[in-house]
Amino acid sequence: MYVVNGQTGAVERAVRIGFNPTTMAIDPVAGRVYVVNGDAVSTISVIDYRQGKVVVSIDADNEINNLAVDVLHHVLYVRVLGSAEFFDTRT
């Protein structure tokens, strides 16, 4: 994944995430980007975009279909095959 300067279009840094990224959600309040990696077992790379690095990787129980962030309540909603999972984004 590349961090690109929105004003100049220049690549500022590369961030190593999992294989086959499929979707992402951005939390501008926390400065985090959540990227779904479509590996054999789905994972979510949590990136601190101010630091430009992955701060944690979350393993999902099943294949991830979609995700969304509620910045007001600090919740990451993850839709997995057959159910949903919820994560507190403050931890």
Contact map, one row per residue, 1 for C-alpha under 8 A:
1110000000000111100000000000000000000000000000000000000000000000000000000000000000000000000
1111000000111110000000000000000000000000000000000000000000000000000000000000000000000000000
1111100000111110000000000000000000000000000000001001000000000000000000000000000000000000000
0111110011111000000000000000000000000000000000000000000000000000000000000000000000000000000
0011111111110000000000000000000000000000000000000000000000000000000000000000000000000000000
0001111111000000000000000000000000000000000000000000000000000000000000000000000000000000000
0000111110000000000000000000000000000000000000000000000000000000000000000000000000000000000
0000111111000000000000000000000000000000000000000000000000000000000000000000000000000000000
0001111111100000000000000000000000000000000000000000000000000000000000000000000000000000000
0001110111110000000000000000000000000000000000000000000000000000000000000000000000000000000
0111100011111100000000000000000000000000000000000000000000000000000000000000000000000000000
0111100001111100000000000000000000000000000000000000000000000000000000000000000000000000000
0111000000111110000000000000000000000000000000000001000000000000000000000000000000000000000
1110000000111111000000000000000000000000000000000001000000000000000000000000000000000000000
1110000000001111100000000000000000000000000000000001110000000000000000000000000000000000000
1000000000000111110000000000000000000000000000000000110000000000000000000000000000000000000
1000000000000011111010000000000000001000000010000000010000000000000000000000000000000000000
0000000000000001111110000000000000001110001010000000000000000000000000000000000000000000000
0000000000000000111110000000000000001110000000000000000000000000000000000000000000000000000
0000000000000000011111000000000000001110000000000000000000000000000000000000000000000000000
0000000000000000111111100000000000111100000000000000000000000000000000000000000000000000000
0000000000000000000111110000000000111100000000000000000000000000000000000000000000000000000
0000000000000000000011111000000000111000000000000000000000000000011000000000000000000000000
0000000000000000000001111100000011110000000000000000000000000000001000000000000000000000000
0000000000000000000000111110000011100000000000000000000000000000001110000000000000000000000
0000000000000000000000011111001111000000000000000000000000000000000010000000000000000000000
0000000000000000000000001111111110000000000000000000000000000000000011100000000000000000000
0000000000000000000000000111111100000000000000000000000000000000000000100000000000000000000
0000000000000000000000000011111100000000000000000000000000000000000000100000000000000000000
0000000000000000000000000011111100000000000000000000000000000000000000100000000000000000000
0000000000000000000000000111111110000000000000011100000000000000000000000000000000000000000
0000000000000000000000000111111111000000000001111000000000000000000000000000000000000000000
0000000000000000000000011110001111100000000011111000000000000000000000000000000000000000000
0000000000000000000000011100000111110000000111100000000000000000000000000000000000000000000
0000000000000000000011111000000011111000000111100000000000000000000000000000000000000000000
0000000000000000000011110000000001111100011110000000000000000001000000000000000000000000000
0000000000000000111111100000000000111110011110000000000000000000000000000000000000000000000
0000000000000000011111000000000000011111111000000000000000000011000000000000000000000000000
0000000000000000011100000000000000001111111000000000000000000000000000000000000000000000000
0000000000000000000000000000000000000111110000000000000000000000000000000000000000000000000
0000000000000000000000000000000000000111111000000000000000110110000000000000000000000000000
0000000000000000000000000000000000011111111100000000000000111111000000000000000000000000000
0000000000000000010000000000000000011110111110000000000011110000000000000000000000000000000
0000000000000000000000000000000001111000011111000000000011110000000000000000000000000000000
0000000000000000110000000000000011111000001111100000011111000000000000000000000000000000000
0000000000000000000000000000000111100000000111110000011111000000000000000000000000000000000
0000000000000000000000000000000111100000000011111001111100000000000000000000000000000000000
0000000000000000000000000000001110000000000001111111111000000000000000000000000000000000000
0010000000000000000000000000001110000000000000111111100000000000000000000000000000000000000
0000000000000000000000000000001000000000000000011111000000000000000000000000000000000000000
0000000000000000000000000000000000000000000000011111100000000000000000000000000000000000000
0010000000001110000000000000000000000000000000111111110000000000000000000000000000000000000
0000000000000011000000000000000000000000000000111011111000000000000000000000000000000000000
0000000000000011100000000000000000000000000011110001111110000000000000000000000000000000000
0000000000000000000000000000000000000000000011110000111110000000000000000000000000000000000
0000000000000000000000000000000000000000000011100000011111000000000000000000000000000000000
0000000000000000000000000000000000000000001111000000011111100000000000000000000000000000000
0000000000000000000000000000000000000000001111000000000111110000000000000000000000000000000
0000000000000000000000000000000000000000111100000000000011111000000000000000000000000000000
0000000000000000000000000000000000000000111100000000000001111111000000000000000100000000000
0000000000000000000000000000000000000000010000000000000000111110000000000000000100000000000
0000000000000000000000000000000000000000110000000000000000011111000000000000000110000000000
0000000000000000000000000000000000000100110000000000000000011111100000000000000110000000000
0000000000000000000000000000000000010100010000000000000000010111111000000000011110000000000
0000000000000000000000000000000000000000000000000000000000000011111000000000011110000000000
0000000000000000000000100000000000000000000000000000000000000001111100000000011100000000000
0000000000000000000000111000000000000000000000000000000000000001111110000001111000000000000
0000000000000000000000001000000000000000000000000000000000000000011111000001110000000000000
0000000000000000000000001110000000000000000000000000000000000000001111100111100000000000000
0000000000000000000000000010000000000000000000000000000000000000000111111111100000000000000
0000000000000000000000000011110000000000000000000000000000000000000011111110000000000000000
0000000000000000000000000000000000000000000000000000000000000000000001111100000000000000000
0000000000000000000000000000000000000000000000000000000000000000000001111110000000000000000
0000000000000000000000000000000000000000000000000000000000000000000011111111000000000001110
0000000000000000000000000000000000000000000000000000000000000000000011101111100000000111100
0000000000000000000000000000000000000000000000000000000000000000001111000111110000000111100
0000000000000000000000000000000000000000000000000000000000000000001111000011111000011110000
0000000000000000000000000000000000000000000000000000000000000001111100000001111100011100000
0000000000000000000000000000000000000000000000000000000000000001111000000000111110111000000
0000000000000000000000000000000000000000000000000000000000011111110000000000011111111000000
0000000000000000000000000000000000000000000000000000000000000111100000000000001111110000000
0000000000000000000000000000000000000000000000000000000000000000000000000000000111110000000
0000000000000000000000000000000000000000000000000000000000000000000000000000001111111000000
0000000000000000000000000000000000000000000000000000000000000000000000000000111111111100000
0000000000000000000000000000000000000000000000000000000000000000000000000000111100111110000
0000000000000000000000000000000000000000000000000000000000000000000000000011110000011111000
0000000000000000000000000000000000000000000000000000000000000000000000000011100000001111100
0000000000000000000000000000000000000000000000000000000000000000000000000111000000000111111
0000000000000000000000000000000000000000000000000000000000000000000000000111000000000011111
0000000000000000000000000000000000000000000000000000000000000000000000000100000000000001111
0000000000000000000000000000000000000000000000000000000000000000000000000000000000000001111
